[in-house]
Amino acid sequence: MRTMTAKKYKQTKNLNYAWLWALIFGLFYFMFNGAWKWCIIYTIVLIITLGWGGFIVAFFARSMMRQHLENTGWTIHRGE
């Protein structure tokens, strides 16, 4: 199981089911996590593909959120 652990705080985020949350909630998943760059990219993909791109983007949500969290100061912690 991979989790993301903050450097400063003892918070963890589990990214195992990021694809599922992105598939269910779509745009709101990225908005809730503060990944505004991915939120805009997701919106553009949805507009261009008339909504079908949401299924494809959902399966890349884990790597997208991982990149966002690493850029905002989180580190990868392999554990439990």
N, C-alpha and C positions, 0 to 999 in steps of 0.2 A: 504494500500500500504506500502510495506517495502522498505526503502532505507538505504544505508550505508553512514554514515557521518564520515568524518575524524576528529580526535581529534585536530590536529594542524591547519588544513586548513579548510576553509568553502566550501569544495567540497562535492558533493553527487554523489552516483552511484545508479541507479535504477536497482534492480535485478529481477523485475517482469517478464521480458521477456528473462531472461538468457537462458532458455531452447530453445527458438526460435532461438536466435543468435548462440547457440552451434549447433543446428540442421542444420542451414543454412551454417555457416562458419566453424564449426567443430574445428579442431586443431587450426586454426588461431584466433578463439575467445579467447582461453586460452593464446595464444602467445601475442596477443594484450594487454591483461590485466596483463601480467607479471606473470601468474600462471604457472611457468615452471614445478613444480611437477605434476600438473594435466595435463599439456601438454604431458609429458612423459608417464603418466599412460594412457591417452587417446590413444596415439600412440600404446602402447603395447596391449591395448584392441582391437584396430582396426586390428592389425596384427593377433592376436590370433583368432578373430572371422571373419576374412576376410571381415571386413567393416560393418557387421551387428551390432556390438556392439556400433557403433556411435549413433544409434537411442536410445539405452538404456541409454547410458552415458549422452545424451543431456537432458534427463528428471531429471538428478541429478545435472545438471550444476549450478542451483541456490544454492544448499547446498554446492557444491564444491567451488564456488566463495565466498560464505559467509564465509566459513572456511578460505580461503586464505586471504580475506580482514581482518578478525578478527586477524589472525596471523601477519599481517603487520601493525597493529595499528589502524584500523578502528573500529568504534563502531556502534551498531545497533541503528537506530533512527526510531521510528514508527511515521509516520506523514502522511500528505496529502495523 
